[in-house]
Amino acid sequence: MKTLLITGGAGFIGSNFVRHIYRKYPDYKILVLDALTYAGSITNLPENSFDSDRFEFWYGNVLNADVVDSLVSRSDVVLHFAAESHVTRSIFDNRLFFETDVLGTQVVANSVLRHRDRVELFVHISTSEVYGTATGSIMDEDHPLNPMSPYAAAKCGADRLVYSYWMTYRIPTVIVRPFNNFGPFQHLEKVVPRFVTSCLLGEPLNVHGDGSARRDFLFVQDHCDALDKLIHAERSKIIGEVFNLGTGRDVSVREIAEAVKATMHNSASPIHFTGDRPGQVFRHTCDASKAIEALDWKPSVSFEDGLRETISWYVANEDWWTPQRWMRHIPIINAAGKRELH
């Protein structure tokens, strides 16, 4: 029996992973810490989990060292998802990103250091955004770190902070850099659910710039499967390492909009082009060969299959996403000083 602490476990990726572990490992105890900001909700967590003696939810912030320390002291594995995670919102309100993403990570890492006799693994969920725009055809873990937005810079700071704790203190850490995730329970500010709900509402699909920016999209269940493999891997293969998680295929934002419309058989919602987003990354394409070899893992869900499953989920769960409608568009001041909704 293991005890897992999952920070940010009520958010999109965190809650998908909580449900994965809760369903697959009935003898594991799960501790979830989440501040329930706009992007997190207890409705994302497994049904009836609050009645289970193997599940605990703690409402709190990773900046609260006392709460974090009490939970880490009880944990065998710590998975640190908690972060502010939206590029456009980081332009709108960047201070919060550095507080949560960098200082919050420091609090968690300090607790892992303090309880390293108990904690056997600390998994830090970073992001491919730390790389900036691809300098070659694909991006491996040695790609230069060139963050291009406040969000990316904050996550880069956290990423390197965790690495420094490995180098300085030899805490049992591993860093994961997932590429763009999509799937059920994702907040409407993100591109795939925003396009899907725009089609459902009969609204235009707003695309930044000319829609040519390209991303590697990983279905969230494939991410959960990789983390599952990671926490059960031979420790000598993973401690102190960085792993990319992605598919090796990139898709443009315009192609996503067109695919959503085609899959939903929607001809009424036009594609509308807005100003390009400041700090835009123009291409991310993952080289996940290191994770594939070390973890015996590879993505199993194509973009098209994942998109169909995601659309079906949003169609069936209107009550879940309707309260978020007002948060789909964020006001920013672009580089020319013009106010735009993104």
C-alpha positions in Angstrom: 0.0 0.0 0.0 1.3 3.4 -1.0 0.2 6.9 0.0 0.2 9.4 -2.8 0.1 13.2 -2.3 -1.3 15.0 -5.3 -1.1 18.7 -5.2 -3.5 20.5 -7.6 -5.5 17.3 -7.7 -8.8 19.0 -8.4 -7.5 20.7 -11.6 -7.6 19.3 -15.1 -4.6 16.9 -15.3 -4.4 16.4 -11.6 -8.0 15.2 -11.3 -7.7 12.9 -14.3 -4.7 11.3 -12.6 -6.6 11.1 -9.2 -9.4 9.3 -10.9 -7.0 7.0 -12.7 -5.2 6.0 -9.5 -8.4 5.8 -7.5 -9.9 3.4 -10.0 -6.9 1.2 -10.7 -5.3 0.9 -7.3 -7.9 0.2 -4.6 -5.2 -0.3 -1.9 -3.6 3.1 -2.4 -4.3 6.0 -0.2 -4.7 9.4 -2.0 -4.2 12.8 -0.4 -5.3 15.7 -2.5 -4.3 19.3 -1.8 -6.0 22.0 -3.8 -6.7 25.7 -3.4 -9.8 25.4 -5.6 -9.0 28.4 -7.7 -11.2 29.1 -10.8 -9.6 26.1 -12.6 -10.1 23.5 -9.9 -13.3 22.0 -8.5 -14.3 19.1 -6.2 -16.7 18.1 -8.9 -13.7 16.9 -10.9 -12.8 14.3 -8.3 -14.0 10.6 -8.3 -17.6 10.1 -7.5 -18.2 9.0 -3.8 -14.4 9.5 -3.0 -15.2 11.7 -0.1 -16.9 8.8 1.6 -13.9 6.6 1.2 -11.3 6.0 4.0 -8.6 5.9 1.4 -9.2 9.4 0.0 -8.6 12.7 1.8 -9.2 16.2 0.3 -7.4 19.1 1.9 -8.5 22.6 0.9 -5.4 24.6 1.0 -2.6 26.4 -0.9 0.9 25.0 -1.7 2.2 28.3 -0.2 1.0 27.1 3.2 4.2 25.3 4.5 2.5 23.9 7.6 -0.3 22.2 5.6 2.1 21.0 2.9 4.6 19.6 5.5 1.9 17.7 7.3 0.8 16.0 4.1 4.3 15.3 2.7 5.2 13.7 6.1 2.6 11.0 5.4 3.4 10.3 1.8 5.5 7.8 -0.1 5.1 9.6 -3.5 4.5 13.3 -4.1 3.1 14.4 -7.4 3.2 18.2 -7.8 0.7 19.4 -10.3 -0.4 22.6 -8.5 0.2 25.6 -10.7 -1.3 28.5 -12.5 -1.3 27.2 -16.0 -2.7 29.5 -18.7 -0.4 31.5 -21.0 -3.0 34.3 -21.7 -4.0 34.6 -18.1 -0.4 35.0 -17.1 -0.2 38.1 -19.3 -3.3 39.4 -17.6 -2.2 38.7 -14.0 1.5 37.5 -13.9 2.3 38.0 -10.2 0.1 35.2 -9.1 1.9 32.8 -11.5 5.3 33.4 -9.9 3.9 33.1 -6.4 2.2 29.8 -7.0 4.4 28.2 -9.6 7.8 29.1 -8.1 7.3 29.8 -4.4 4.7 27.0 -4.1 7.2 24.6 -5.7 9.9 25.7 -3.2 7.5 24.9 -0.3 6.8 21.4 -1.6 10.5 20.8 -2.4 11.5 21.9 1.1 9.0 19.5 2.6 10.3 16.6 0.5 13.8 17.5 1.6 12.7 17.5 5.3 11.0 14.1 4.9 13.3 12.4 2.4 13.6 9.4 4.7 9.9 8.8 4.1 9.3 10.1 0.5 10.6 7.7 -2.1 9.7 9.8 -5.2 8.9 13.5 -5.9 7.4 14.0 -9.4 7.4 17.6 -10.6 4.9 18.3 -13.4 6.6 20.9 -15.5 5.6 21.9 -19.1 6.9 22.0 -22.7 6.3 25.7 -22.6 9.7 26.1 -20.8 11.3 25.4 -24.2 9.8 28.2 -26.2 9.6 27.8 -30.0 11.2 24.6 -31.4 14.7 25.2 -32.8 14.6 21.9 -34.8 12.1 19.4 -36.1 11.5 17.8 -32.7 12.3 18.8 -29.1 14.1 16.5 -26.8 15.0 17.1 -23.1 18.2 18.9 -24.1 16.4 21.6 -26.1 17.3 25.1 -24.9 15.0 26.6 -22.3 13.6 29.8 -23.8 10.3 30.6 -22.0 8.3 33.2 -24.0 5.5 34.1 -21.6 5.2 34.9 -17.9 3.6 31.5 -17.4 6.4 29.7 -19.2 9.0 31.7 -17.2 7.4 30.8 -13.9 7.2 27.1 -14.8 10.8 27.3 -16.0 11.9 28.8 -12.7 10.1 26.0 -10.8 11.6 23.3 -13.1 15.1 24.5 -12.5 14.4 25.0 -8.8 13.5 21.3 -8.5 16.6 20.3 -10.5 18.7 22.4 -8.1 17.3 20.4 -5.2 18.3 17.2 -6.9 21.8 18.5 -7.5 22.3 20.1 -4.1 20.4 17.7 -1.8 19.8 14.6 -3.9 16.1 14.5 -3.1 14.5 11.7 -5.1 13.0 13.8 -7.8 12.0 13.5 -11.4 10.8 16.2 -13.8 8.1 15.7 -16.4 7.5 18.1 -19.3 4.2 17.2 -20.9 3.2 18.8 -24.1 -0.3 20.3 -24.6 -2.9 18.1 -22.9 -6.6 17.9 -23.8 -9.5 15.8 -22.7 -12.5 15.8 -20.2 -12.6 18.3 -17.3 -10.4 20.9 -19.0 -11.3 24.5 -18.3 -13.0 26.5 -21.1 -10.1 28.9 -21.4 -8.1 26.2 -23.1 -8.3 26.0 -26.9 -10.0 22.6 -27.4 -12.8 23.0 -24.9 -13.2 26.6 -26.0 -13.7 25.6 -29.6 -16.0 22.7 -28.7 -18.3 24.9 -26.5 -18.3 27.7 -29.1 -19.7 25.2 -31.6 -22.3 24.0 -29.1 -23.3 27.7 -28.4 -23.3 28.6 -32.1 -20.5 31.2 -31.6 -17.5 32.0 -33.8 -14.3 30.0 -33.1 -11.7 32.7 -32.2 -8.2 31.8 -33.5 -5.1 33.8 -32.6 -3.2 35.4 -35.5 -3.5 33.3 -38.7 -3.8 30.0 -36.8 -0.5 28.7 -38.0 1.0 28.1 -34.5 1.4 24.4 -34.0 1.3 22.2 -30.9 1.8 18.6 -30.0 -1.4 17.5 -28.3 -1.4 14.6 -25.8 -4.7 13.1 -24.7 -4.8 13.4 -20.9 -5.3 9.6 -20.3 -2.0 9.0 -22.1 -0.4 11.4 -19.7 -1.9 9.6 -16.7 -0.7 6.3 -18.1 2.8 7.7 -18.3 2.8 8.9 -14.8 1.5 5.6 -13.6 4.4 3.9 -15.3 6.8 6.5 -13.8 5.8 6.1 -10.2 6.2 2.3 -10.5 9.4 2.4 -12.5 12.8 1.2 -11.2 14.1 4.2 -9.3 17.6 4.1 -10.7 16.2 4.7 -14.2 14.3 7.8 -13.3 15.7 9.7 -10.3 17.3 13.0 -11.3 15.9 12.7 -14.9 13.7 14.8 -17.1 11.1 13.2 -19.4 9.1 14.7 -22.2 5.6 13.4 -22.8 4.0 13.9 -26.2 3.1 12.3 -29.4 5.7 13.6 -31.9 2.9 15.1 -34.1 2.0 18.7 -34.2 -1.3 20.3 -35.2 -2.0 23.9 -36.0 -4.6 25.9 -34.1 -6.5 26.5 -37.4 -6.5 22.7 -38.0 -7.9 22.1 -34.5 -10.7 24.6 -35.2 -11.5 22.9 -38.5 -11.3 19.4 -37.0 -13.7 20.5 -34.2 -16.2 21.9 -36.7 -16.0 18.8 -38.9 -16.3 16.3 -36.1 -19.3 18.2 -34.7 -20.8 18.6 -38.2 -21.0 22.3 -37.5 -21.2 24.7 -40.5 -22.8 27.6 -38.6 -20.0 28.7 -36.4 -17.4 30.6 -38.4 -13.7 30.7 -37.7 -12.8 34.2 -36.6 -9.1 35.4 -36.6 -8.1 37.7 -33.8 -4.8 39.4 -33.0 -1.8 37.1 -32.3 -1.2 36.4 -28.7 1.9 38.0 -27.1 4.5 35.5 -26.2 3.2 33.1 -28.8 5.1 29.9 -29.3 5.0 29.0 -33.0 5.7 25.3 -32.8 6.1 22.5 -30.3 6.8 19.0 -31.4 7.8 16.4 -28.8 10.6 13.9 -28.9 9.4 11.4 -26.2 11.9 8.6 -27.1 13.5 8.9 -23.6 10.2 8.2 -21.8 9.2 5.6 -24.3 12.4 3.6 -23.6 12.7 4.2 -19.9 9.0 3.7 -19.0 7.9 1.2 -21.6 5.2 3.7 -22.5 3.9 5.3 -25.7 0.8 7.4 -26.5 -2.1 5.2 -27.5 -4.8 7.8 -28.4 -4.7 9.6 -31.6 -5.6 13.3 -31.8 -8.7 12.5 -33.8 -9.9 9.8 -31.3 -9.1 11.9 -28.4 -11.0 14.8 -29.9 -14.1 12.7 -30.5 -14.0 11.5 -26.9 -13.5 15.0 -25.6 -16.4 16.4 -27.7 -18.7 13.6 -26.4 -17.8 14.5 -22.8 -18.6 18.2 -23.2 -21.8 17.4 -25.0 -22.8 15.2 -22.1 -21.7 17.5 -19.3 -23.1 20.9 -20.1 -24.0 21.4 -16.4 -20.3 21.1 -15.6 -19.0 23.7 -18.1 -21.9 26.2 -18.2 -20.7 28.1 -15.1 -17.4 28.7 -16.8 -18.8 30.4 -19.9 -17.9 33.9 -18.8 -14.2 33.0 -18.3 -13.6 31.8 -21.8 -12.2 35.2 -23.0 -9.5 37.2 -21.2 -8.7 40.9 -21.7 -5.1 41.6 -22.4 -3.0 44.6 -23.7 -1.1 43.5 -26.7 2.4 44.6 -27.7 1.0 47.6 -29.6 -0.9 48.8 -26.5 -4.3 47.7 -27.8 -6.9 46.0 -25.6 -8.0 42.6 -26.9 -10.1 39.6 -25.8 -8.2 36.4 -26.1 
